Amino acid sequence: MASVGGQALIEGVMMQNGGRVAVAVRRTNDGQIVVRDLPTSKRLRKLGEIPFVRGLFRLYDMLSLGIRALNMSARIAFPDQEEEMSSGWSVLMIGLAVVIAVGAFVVLPLYIVNSVPSLREGSSIVFNLVEGAIRIIFFLAYIFVIARMKDIHRVFQYHGAEHKTVYTYEAGEELTVENARKYTTLHPRCGTAFLMIVLIISILIFSLAGNPVLWLKILSRLLLLPIVAGISYEVLRFSGKEYDNHWLVRLLVKPGLWLQKLTTAEPTDDMLEVAIASIKRVTEDPIAPVQQAMPVEEMS
């Protein structure tokens, strides 16, 4: 069975099955579910098949595809406020998000730890352990704060709907609200788990740079990020495949699952309907009609 993944959106869910991507969103003005196909780029597609290189490719693909899907979901959910974001603005948003993430979760923790003389002049292992711990604390604090926001909480509910629906598909069950409702909102292949793996792997990889002066530390972190992303993605793929087979893998995946307790929430039945509409679009015969418990508008 193909590996299907997705992303929570504004009042909707994006699902991806290989090169097929669909966005399903519930319109706020009439409550109807709208399903649209989202074209994917074939550029650099071969890089996505090379071990350890594909991690960086998938990270870029996840960011670019995610921004496009979010933009589409906002336009569908609020048709009366339709404002399409240009490709230039999308690229700018991705770039800004990367700069903020690097600044907040890489440079700032490094600067804080480097300002402590005993750590700056001591063991590189201790330095990197403390730096990594601060980085994880910052990340958890960020997730905890945004999870308290009402709009973000709804996105996290759709995140839970996405996971429940994927579990239903992976179990080979009929894609219905009743079948999806019983599953957990925590999934070992989740992108949130990937972020936690990145945070942990970065502690190990950054330790290889030793304990040089601050500007060299910053430069080494930036240069090593692609390696961290590549290794982290391979760990995520392996853990996703072997999660049910080895207790050690399940133990290693636990931190990512714990983190998902913050980034997912129990969805409502109407949210599950949206997630089901999206996953059906990418897993069933594209010529066949999508069957739903309520009307679904299909748009290509």
RAPEJO-V352675 format. One record per residue. N is the residue number from 1. SS is DSSP state (H for helix, E for strand, L for the rest). BURIAL is + if it has 16 or more other C-alpha atoms within 10 Angstrom, else -. Layout:
n,ss,burial
N,SS,BURIAL
N,SS,BURIAL
This chain:
n,ss,burial
1,L,-
2,L,-
3,L,-
4,L,+
5,E,+
6,E,+
7,E,+
8,E,+
9,E,+
10,L,+
11,L,+
12,E,+
13,E,+
14,E,+
15,E,+
16,E,+
17,E,+
18,L,-
19,L,-
20,E,+
21,E,+
22,E,+
23,E,+
24,E,+
25,E,+
26,E,+
27,L,+
28,L,-
29,L,-
30,L,-
31,L,-
32,L,+
33,E,+
34,E,+
35,E,+
36,E,+
37,E,+
38,L,+
39,L,-
40,L,-
41,L,-
42,L,-
43,L,-
44,L,-
45,H,-
46,H,-
47,H,-
48,H,+
49,H,-
50,L,-
51,L,-
52,L,+
53,L,+
54,H,+
55,H,+
56,H,+
57,H,+
58,H,+
59,H,+
60,H,-
61,H,+
62,H,-
63,H,+
64,H,+
65,H,+
66,H,+
67,H,+
68,H,+
69,H,+
70,H,+
71,H,+
72,H,+
73,H,+
74,H,+
75,H,+
76,H,+
77,H,+
78,L,+
79,H,-
80,H,-
81,H,-
82,L,-
83,L,-
84,L,-
85,L,-
86,L,-
87,H,-
88,H,-
89,H,-
90,H,+
91,H,-
92,H,-
93,H,-
94,H,+
95,H,-
96,H,-
97,H,-
98,H,-
99,H,-
100,H,-
101,H,-
102,H,-
103,H,-
104,H,+
105,H,+
106,H,+
107,H,+
108,H,+
109,H,+
110,H,+
111,H,-
112,H,-
113,H,+
114,H,+
115,L,-
116,L,-
117,H,-
118,H,-
119,H,+
120,H,+
121,L,-
122,L,-
123,L,-
124,H,+
125,H,+
126,H,-
127,H,+
128,H,+
129,H,+
130,H,+
131,H,+
132,H,+
133,H,-
134,H,+
135,H,+
136,H,+
137,H,-
138,H,+
139,H,+
140,H,-
141,H,-
142,H,-
143,H,-
144,H,-
145,H,-
146,H,-
147,H,+
148,L,-
149,L,-
150,H,-
151,H,-
152,H,-
153,H,+
154,H,+
155,H,+
156,H,+
157,H,+
158,H,+
159,H,+
160,H,+
161,H,+
162,H,+
163,H,+
164,H,+
165,H,+
166,H,+
167,H,+
168,H,+
169,H,+
170,H,-
171,L,-
172,L,-
173,L,-
174,L,-
175,L,+
176,L,+
177,H,+
178,H,-
179,H,+
180,H,+
181,H,+
182,L,-
183,L,+
184,L,+
185,L,+
186,L,+
187,L,+
188,L,+
189,L,+
190,L,+
191,H,+
192,H,+
193,H,+
194,H,+
195,H,+
196,H,+
197,H,+
198,H,+
199,H,+
200,H,+
201,H,+
202,H,+
203,H,+
204,H,-
205,H,+
206,H,+
207,H,+
208,H,-
209,H,+
210,L,-
211,L,+
212,L,-
213,L,-
214,H,-
215,H,-
216,H,-
217,H,+
218,H,+
219,H,-
220,H,+
221,H,+
222,H,-
223,H,-
224,H,+
225,H,+
226,H,+
227,H,+
228,H,+
229,H,+
230,H,+
231,H,+
232,H,+
233,H,+
234,H,+
235,H,+
236,H,+
237,H,-
238,H,-
239,H,+
240,H,+
241,H,-
242,H,-
243,L,+
244,L,-
245,L,-
246,L,-
247,H,-
248,H,-
249,H,+
250,H,+
251,H,-
252,H,-
253,H,+
254,H,-
255,H,-
256,H,+
257,H,+
258,H,-
259,H,+
260,H,+
261,H,-
262,H,+
263,H,+
264,L,+
265,L,+
266,L,+
267,L,+
268,L,-
269,H,-
270,H,+
271,H,+
272,H,+
273,H,+
274,H,+
275,H,+
276,H,+
277,H,+
278,H,+
279,H,+
280,H,+
281,H,+
282,H,+
283,H,+
284,L,-
285,L,-
286,L,-
287,L,-
288,L,-
289,L,-
290,L,+
291,L,-
292,L,-
293,L,-
294,L,-
295,L,-
296,E,+
297,E,-
298,E,-
299,E,-
300,L,-
